[in-house]
Amino acid sequence: MNSHQKNSLVIMLAFVLLAACKGKPGSVTADSLSKKNDSAKLKKATVSNYSKKTVDSLVRVGAISPDSLPDVPPSQSEEREALKLAYDRVETIDTVLICQKDTLHFHSKRYCLKDVKLVEPKLYDPDEQHPKEFVTHPFVADIWLAHNKDTVLKRQFKAADFNPAYRDNFGGNLKKYGSIIDLYLEHQNRDKKRVVVSFSIAIPATDLGINMYLIIDKKGGYKMASAVIN
């Protein structure tokens, strides 16, 4: 595309945006242009009114900056593609907690069980006209804890292990199709004689999930809960 064609495309898109702004309720008016701090808000408000194809065209020809675009959550289709890319990713945590004479060495590894199928029902398919089952794989976490160099806990945790510790408010489907989406250490825990691990459990590529806690004492005993009491 030569410079003349680019300029023509920019002018054409500008007219499209101007016409759409006049016809859309709630669009930013000319009066707001006099406010110095509203320029960024204006771009975000207007851009959000147009299709992704139009916005991509504007970015491509340099009519708007990618940095001016509003933060838009990924679609379910995009989340599914991101999930597939995570199948080969292994995430680890390795840390040492010291409290007086007690030294706790914590290590975790979250990874995908690619040899196990997790089949989500059609009702979670973003395609409402032709829904299909979504075949994915669950994620699990290996937890290892040593107290003063002695291993006190070493086991694999699955999402189903947390089932008895919470009420499923998603029609029972979270317990059927849930997976360990993420986990991290709770740094606000005051008692360093235990380790509190936060688990995000959800139906993959959906926003249906809960946060659960794995509370491990220095002897390797543990319990699961939906809240942590210090």
Residue frames relative to the residue before (quaternion, step in Angstrom):
aa qw qx qy qz dx dy dz
M 1.0000 0.0000 0.0000 0.0000 0.00 0.00 0.00
N 0.3099 -0.7682 0.5290 0.1843 3.64 -0.73 1.10
S 0.7215 -0.4593 0.2941 0.4265 3.58 -1.31 0.24
H 0.6305 0.5389 -0.3437 0.4403 3.60 1.03 -0.76
Q 0.6620 0.5022 -0.3019 0.4673 3.60 1.00 -0.86
K 0.6281 0.5322 -0.3341 0.4590 3.59 1.03 -0.81
N 0.6624 0.5036 -0.3096 0.4601 3.57 0.91 -0.93
S 0.6430 0.5222 -0.3233 0.4575 3.57 1.00 -0.79
L 0.6532 0.5134 -0.3097 0.4624 3.58 1.01 -0.83
V 0.6359 0.5227 -0.3272 0.4641 3.58 1.00 -0.84
I 0.6634 0.5000 -0.3091 0.4629 3.60 0.91 -0.93
M 0.6562 0.5182 -0.3133 0.4503 3.58 0.95 -0.88
L 0.6715 0.4873 -0.2917 0.4760 3.59 0.95 -0.89
A 0.6110 0.5533 -0.3487 0.4460 3.55 1.07 -0.71
F 0.6550 0.4990 -0.3100 0.4754 3.58 1.01 -0.83
V 0.6174 0.5420 -0.3417 0.4563 3.59 1.06 -0.74
L 0.6706 0.4982 -0.2927 0.4653 3.55 0.93 -0.94
L 0.6528 0.5207 -0.3150 0.4511 3.59 0.97 -0.89
A 0.6699 0.4963 -0.3018 0.4625 3.57 0.94 -0.87
A 0.6594 0.5091 -0.3103 0.4580 3.57 1.00 -0.81
C 0.6279 0.5447 -0.3413 0.4388 3.59 1.02 -0.77
K 0.6555 0.5158 -0.3206 0.4488 3.60 1.00 -0.76
G 0.7572 0.4166 -0.2159 0.4543 3.56 1.02 -0.73
K 0.6531 0.5226 -0.3232 0.4426 3.62 1.20 -0.23
P 0.4028 -0.7004 0.5252 0.2671 3.63 -0.79 0.95
G 0.7867 0.3154 -0.2335 0.4765 3.53 -1.04 0.76
S 0.4495 0.6793 -0.4712 0.3383 3.61 1.21 0.15
V 0.5814 -0.5808 0.4335 0.3698 3.56 -1.21 0.48
T 0.3119 -0.7663 0.5348 0.1716 3.59 -0.82 0.97
A 0.6842 -0.4919 0.3483 0.4106 3.55 -1.34 0.23
D 0.5718 0.6126 -0.3810 0.3907 3.60 1.14 -0.58
S 0.6592 0.5270 -0.3180 0.4320 3.57 1.04 -0.74
L 0.5468 0.6311 -0.4006 0.3772 3.59 1.20 -0.35
S 0.6147 0.5687 -0.3480 0.4215 3.58 1.18 -0.44
K 0.6100 0.5426 -0.3509 0.4586 3.58 1.28 -0.28
K 0.4772 -0.7239 0.4226 0.2638 3.58 -0.62 1.14
N 0.7528 0.4254 -0.2240 0.4496 3.58 0.92 -0.85
D 0.5963 0.6181 -0.3511 0.3730 3.59 1.24 0.05
S 0.4337 0.7276 -0.4606 0.2652 3.61 1.20 -0.10
A 0.6757 0.4768 -0.2979 0.4767 3.59 0.91 -0.89
K 0.6434 0.5225 -0.3231 0.4567 3.57 0.99 -0.84
L 0.6188 0.5547 -0.3415 0.4391 3.57 1.03 -0.77
K 0.6612 0.5045 -0.3119 0.4593 3.59 0.88 -0.94
K 0.6885 0.4831 -0.2957 0.4530 3.57 0.86 -0.95
A 0.6596 0.5161 -0.3171 0.4450 3.59 0.99 -0.81
T 0.7064 0.4545 -0.2755 0.4674 3.59 0.92 -0.87
V 0.6450 0.5346 -0.3347 0.4313 3.60 0.89 -0.87
S 0.6567 0.5432 -0.3189 0.4147 3.58 0.97 -0.81
N 0.6264 0.5632 -0.3371 0.4204 3.60 1.23 -0.28
Y 0.7129 0.4699 -0.2413 0.4612 3.60 1.22 -0.28
S 0.6330 -0.5444 0.3974 0.3808 3.50 -1.28 0.44
K 0.6341 -0.5385 0.3978 0.3869 3.54 -1.26 0.50
K 0.6156 0.5605 -0.3487 0.4306 3.60 1.05 -0.73
T 0.6656 0.4976 -0.2986 0.4692 3.58 0.97 -0.88
V 0.6560 0.5099 -0.3068 0.4643 3.56 0.93 -0.92
D 0.6416 0.5223 -0.3273 0.4566 3.60 0.95 -0.84
S 0.6364 0.5272 -0.3248 0.4599 3.58 1.05 -0.76
L 0.6448 0.5235 -0.3107 0.4621 3.56 1.02 -0.84
V 0.6558 0.4989 -0.3070 0.4762 3.57 0.99 -0.84
R 0.6596 0.5474 -0.3086 0.4123 3.57 0.92 -0.95
V 0.7475 0.3708 -0.2192 0.5057 3.61 0.97 -0.80
G 0.5574 -0.6524 0.3717 0.3543 3.57 1.28 0.12
A 0.3863 0.7331 -0.4845 0.2802 3.61 1.20 0.31
I 0.7742 0.0752 -0.0581 0.6257 3.59 1.15 -0.58
S 0.4716 -0.6700 0.5016 0.2779 3.54 -1.25 0.50
P 0.5396 -0.6169 0.4539 0.3496 3.63 -1.00 0.71
D 0.6255 0.5606 -0.3387 0.4239 3.59 1.13 -0.64
S 0.6564 0.5247 -0.3126 0.4429 3.59 1.20 -0.43
L 0.5262 0.6531 -0.4063 0.3627 3.58 1.26 -0.19
P 0.4963 -0.6568 0.4701 0.3182 3.60 -1.01 0.71
D 0.5370 -0.5985 0.4774 0.3543 3.56 -1.24 0.44
V 0.0362 -0.8041 0.5927 -0.0303 3.56 -0.51 1.21
P 0.4390 -0.6956 0.4873 0.2933 3.62 -0.72 0.95
P 0.5590 -0.6189 0.4238 0.3534 3.59 -1.03 0.69
S 0.5088 -0.6219 0.4946 0.3313 3.55 -1.15 0.59
Q 0.6563 -0.5104 0.3630 0.4208 3.56 -1.25 0.29
S 0.6116 0.5440 -0.3492 0.4562 3.58 1.08 -0.67
E 0.6563 0.4971 -0.3052 0.4785 3.58 1.01 -0.82
E 0.6360 0.5244 -0.3298 0.4602 3.59 1.04 -0.74
R 0.6350 0.5253 -0.3305 0.4600 3.57 1.04 -0.70
E 0.6509 0.5009 -0.3152 0.4755 3.56 0.99 -0.77
A 0.6434 0.5112 -0.3165 0.4739 3.59 1.03 -0.79
L 0.6160 0.5501 -0.3373 0.4517 3.57 1.07 -0.73
K 0.6503 0.5205 -0.3178 0.4530 3.58 0.95 -0.85
L 0.6488 0.5168 -0.3147 0.4615 3.58 1.06 -0.74
A 0.6657 0.5220 -0.2963 0.4434 3.58 1.18 -0.53
Y 0.4395 0.7237 -0.4489 0.2855 3.60 1.23 -0.18
D 0.7519 0.3806 -0.2060 0.4973 3.59 1.01 -0.76
R 0.5643 0.6173 -0.3767 0.3983 3.58 1.27 0.02
V 0.1331 -0.7711 0.6200 0.0574 3.57 -0.97 0.92
E 0.1146 -0.8029 0.5840 0.0340 3.57 -0.72 1.08
T 0.0807 -0.8231 0.5622 -0.0030 3.57 -0.80 1.04
I 0.1410 -0.7246 0.6646 0.1157 3.51 -1.36 0.43
D 0.0475 0.7876 -0.6114 0.0601 3.57 -0.90 0.91
T 0.2247 0.7863 -0.5395 0.2004 3.58 -0.46 1.18
V 0.2768 -0.7419 0.5914 0.1522 3.54 -1.31 0.45
L 0.1309 -0.7734 0.6182 0.0508 3.56 -0.93 1.00
I 0.0962 -0.8053 0.5847 0.0203 3.59 -0.81 1.02
C 0.0691 0.7744 -0.6237 0.0813 3.54 -0.88 1.03
Q 0.8061 -0.1711 0.0505 0.5642 3.57 -0.26 1.33
K 0.8245 -0.1748 0.1388 0.5200 3.61 -0.58 -1.09
D 0.6125 0.5589 -0.3419 0.4422 3.57 1.28 -0.07
T 0.0390 -0.7699 0.6369 0.0100 3.54 -0.93 0.96
L 0.0910 -0.7977 0.5960 0.0090 3.55 -0.68 1.16
H 0.1176 -0.7768 0.6173 0.0411 3.54 -0.74 1.10
F 0.0795 -0.8216 0.5643 -0.0111 3.56 -0.50 1.25
H 0.0370 0.7776 -0.6263 0.0402 3.55 -1.02 0.87
S 0.0032 0.7888 -0.6145 0.0117 3.57 -1.00 0.88
K 0.0869 -0.7711 0.6290 0.0481 3.54 -1.24 0.56
R 0.0984 -0.7874 0.6074 0.0368 3.57 -0.68 1.13
Y 0.1223 0.7974 -0.5742 0.1396 3.57 -0.80 1.03
C 0.5357 -0.6452 0.4606 0.2907 3.53 -1.32 0.31
L 0.3168 -0.7044 0.6002 0.2079 3.56 -1.08 0.78
K 0.1467 -0.8514 0.4996 0.0625 3.55 0.21 1.29
D 0.6530 0.5026 -0.3223 0.4659 3.58 1.23 -0.26
V 0.6573 0.4466 -0.3044 0.5251 3.59 1.31 0.14
K 0.2765 -0.7742 0.5489 0.1514 3.59 -0.84 0.96
L 0.1124 -0.7448 0.6555 0.0551 3.52 -1.11 0.84
V 0.1005 -0.8320 0.5456 0.0065 3.58 -0.33 1.27
E 0.1964 -0.7860 0.5793 0.0898 3.56 -0.49 1.24
P 0.5147 -0.6698 0.4372 0.3086 3.62 -0.97 0.81
K 0.7077 -0.4942 0.3221 0.3887 3.55 -1.31 0.38
L 0.5992 0.6143 -0.3703 0.3556 3.59 1.05 -0.67
Y 0.6789 0.4610 -0.2938 0.4902 3.62 1.24 -0.29
D 0.4695 0.6604 -0.4520 0.3730 3.59 1.27 0.15
P 0.4356 -0.7120 0.4814 0.2675 3.65 -0.76 0.94
D 0.6164 0.5096 -0.3467 0.4901 3.60 1.24 -0.37
E 0.2185 -0.8292 0.5039 0.1041 3.57 -0.11 1.29
Q 0.6606 0.5223 -0.3147 0.4379 3.60 1.10 -0.58
H 0.7984 0.0901 -0.0335 0.5943 3.57 1.01 -0.79
P 0.0027 0.8463 -0.5326 0.0134 3.62 0.56 1.10
K 0.0872 -0.7790 0.6201 0.0321 3.52 -1.15 0.75
E 0.5738 -0.5491 0.4661 0.3900 3.53 -1.26 0.33
F 0.2698 -0.7508 0.5810 0.1610 3.55 -1.12 0.67
V 0.1798 -0.7920 0.5787 0.0749 3.55 -0.60 1.16
T 0.0917 0.7830 -0.6059 0.1065 3.56 -0.65 1.14
H 0.4176 -0.6819 0.5311 0.2803 3.58 -1.26 -0.34
P 0.4596 -0.7028 0.4650 0.2804 3.61 -0.97 0.74
F 0.3224 -0.7042 0.5946 0.2157 3.53 -1.32 0.43
V 0.1203 -0.7811 0.6113 0.0425 3.56 -1.10 0.78
A 0.2726 -0.7551 0.5712 0.1707 3.57 -1.30 0.17
D 0.2396 -0.7275 0.6265 0.1443 3.54 -0.99 0.93
I 0.1042 -0.7982 0.5930 0.0188 3.57 -0.77 1.09
W 0.0048 -0.7795 0.6254 -0.0331 3.54 -0.94 0.99
L 0.0179 0.7972 -0.6019 0.0422 3.58 -0.88 0.97
A 0.1053 -0.7766 0.6201 0.0367 3.53 -0.96 0.98
H 0.1693 -0.7608 0.6202 0.0880 3.55 -1.05 0.88
N 0.8187 -0.1223 0.0271 0.5604 3.58 -0.47 1.25
K 0.7317 -0.4645 0.1876 0.4622 3.53 0.94 1.13
D 0.6201 0.5095 -0.3599 0.4757 3.60 1.24 0.00
T 0.4118 -0.7122 0.5109 0.2494 3.58 -0.76 1.00
V 0.1010 -0.8193 0.5640 0.0222 3.57 -0.69 1.11
L 0.7947 0.0833 -0.0593 0.5983 3.60 1.20 -0.37
K 0.1624 0.7518 -0.6265 0.1265 3.52 -0.98 0.95
R 0.3817 0.7133 -0.5124 0.2881 3.56 -0.32 1.26
Q 0.4619 -0.6510 0.5302 0.2859 3.51 -1.33 0.37
F 0.1636 -0.7768 0.6029 0.0790 3.56 -1.02 0.88
K 0.1489 -0.7607 0.6284 0.0656 3.52 -1.03 0.95
A 0.6713 -0.4854 0.3605 0.4287 3.55 -1.25 0.30
A 0.6377 0.5573 -0.3235 0.4220 3.58 1.02 -0.81
D 0.5677 0.6060 -0.3876 0.4004 3.60 1.15 -0.47
F 0.6837 0.4805 -0.2769 0.4743 3.58 1.19 -0.54
N 0.4155 0.7613 -0.4380 0.2365 3.60 1.25 -0.25
P 0.7001 0.4700 -0.3143 0.4360 3.65 0.79 -0.82
A 0.6736 0.5473 -0.2874 0.4052 3.61 1.19 -0.46
Y 0.7948 0.2222 -0.1495 0.5446 3.62 1.18 -0.02
R 0.4540 -0.6450 0.5417 0.2907 3.52 -1.34 0.37
D 0.3301 -0.7523 0.5417 0.1777 3.55 -0.82 1.04
N 0.1380 -0.8184 0.5566 0.0376 3.56 -0.43 1.26
F 0.6091 0.5416 -0.3495 0.4620 3.58 1.26 0.32
G 0.6789 -0.5189 0.2839 0.4350 3.54 0.97 0.88
G 0.6465 -0.5249 0.3144 0.4558 3.57 1.20 0.42
N 0.5300 0.6773 -0.3916 0.3270 3.59 1.25 -0.17
L 0.5764 0.5749 -0.3936 0.4270 3.59 1.13 -0.49
K 0.6771 0.4743 -0.2929 0.4805 3.58 1.00 -0.77
K 0.6558 0.5069 -0.3124 0.4641 3.58 1.17 -0.54
Y 0.8363 0.2072 -0.0475 0.5054 3.56 0.84 -1.05
G 0.4125 0.7424 -0.4496 0.2765 3.59 1.25 0.15
S 0.0816 -0.7701 0.6318 0.0328 3.52 -1.27 0.59
I 0.5161 -0.6088 0.4913 0.3487 3.59 -1.22 0.41
I 0.2086 -0.8181 0.5291 0.0852 3.55 -0.23 1.30
D 0.7938 -0.0978 0.1094 0.5903 3.57 1.00 -0.80
L 0.0081 -0.7776 0.6267 0.0500 3.56 -1.31 0.26
Y 0.0516 0.7876 -0.6121 0.0478 3.55 -1.15 0.64
L 0.5496 -0.6111 0.4600 0.3361 3.55 -1.25 0.39
E 0.3897 -0.6898 0.5582 0.2465 3.55 -1.09 0.76
H 0.2219 -0.8175 0.5200 0.1096 3.59 -0.31 1.24
Q 0.6243 0.5523 -0.3427 0.4333 3.59 1.22 -0.26
N 0.4240 0.7028 -0.4655 0.3310 3.56 1.26 0.13
R 0.3453 -0.7768 0.4958 0.1777 3.59 -0.65 1.11
D 0.7054 0.4442 -0.2548 0.4901 3.56 1.07 -0.69
K 0.1874 -0.8236 0.5285 0.0856 3.59 -0.30 1.25
K 0.5309 0.6031 -0.4257 0.4162 3.57 1.23 0.21
R 0.7278 0.2794 -0.2187 0.5869 3.56 1.29 0.21
V 0.3066 -0.7217 0.5871 0.2010 3.53 -1.30 0.28
V 0.1342 -0.7849 0.6024 0.0540 3.56 -0.84 1.02
V 0.0861 -0.8018 0.5914 -0.0023 3.54 -0.64 1.18
S 0.2591 -0.7653 0.5738 0.1337 3.56 -0.84 1.03
F 0.1248 -0.7946 0.5934 0.0289 3.57 -0.83 1.08
S 0.2067 -0.7349 0.6325 0.1309 3.54 -0.97 0.91
I 0.0369 -0.8047 0.5915 -0.0340 3.55 -0.55 1.23
A 0.1551 0.7982 -0.5598 0.1594 3.57 -0.65 1.10
I 0.5332 -0.5455 0.5157 0.3901 3.52 -1.36 0.19
P 0.5038 -0.7028 0.3981 0.3062 3.63 -0.49 1.12
A 0.8538 0.1126 -0.1344 0.4902 3.54 -1.10 0.94
T 0.6307 0.4237 -0.3776 0.5292 3.57 1.12 0.73
D 0.4759 -0.6503 0.4988 0.3191 3.57 -1.31 0.10
L 0.4789 0.6586 -0.4327 0.3868 3.57 1.24 0.49
G 0.4264 0.6963 -0.4847 0.3137 3.57 -0.41 1.18
I 0.2674 -0.7386 0.5965 0.1646 3.53 -1.37 0.03
N 0.3949 -0.6680 0.5664 0.2775 3.53 -1.36 0.12
M 0.0373 -0.7950 0.6054 -0.0077 3.57 -0.85 0.98
Y 0.2968 -0.7628 0.5545 0.1502 3.55 -1.25 0.50
L 0.1900 -0.7249 0.6521 0.1151 3.50 -1.16 0.81
I 0.0931 -0.8116 0.5768 0.0001 3.58 -0.52 1.23
I 0.0707 -0.8258 0.5587 -0.0296 3.56 -0.46 1.28
D 0.2668 -0.7596 0.5657 0.1781 3.59 -0.80 0.92
K 0.7081 -0.5039 0.3007 0.3927 3.57 -1.27 0.30
K 0.6580 0.4897 -0.3151 0.4774 3.59 1.25 -0.27
G 0.6126 -0.5810 0.3398 0.4143 3.55 1.29 0.01
G 0.4961 0.6290 -0.4461 0.3991 3.56 1.25 0.00
Y 0.0411 -0.8187 0.5727 0.0024 3.58 -1.03 0.65
K 0.0841 -0.7568 0.6433 0.0794 3.50 -1.36 0.34
M 0.3209 -0.7318 0.5697 0.1918 3.55 -1.26 0.45
A 0.0536 0.8050 -0.5844 0.0870 3.55 -0.97 0.89
S 0.4845 -0.6591 0.4934 0.2957 3.54 -1.27 0.43
A 0.7691 0.1611 -0.1191 0.6069 3.59 1.32 -0.08
V 0.3331 -0.7314 0.5640 0.1899 3.56 -1.22 0.56
I 0.1367 -0.7760 0.6125 0.0638 3.55 -0.86 1.00
N 0.3151 -0.7658 0.5316 0.1778 3.58 -0.61 1.12
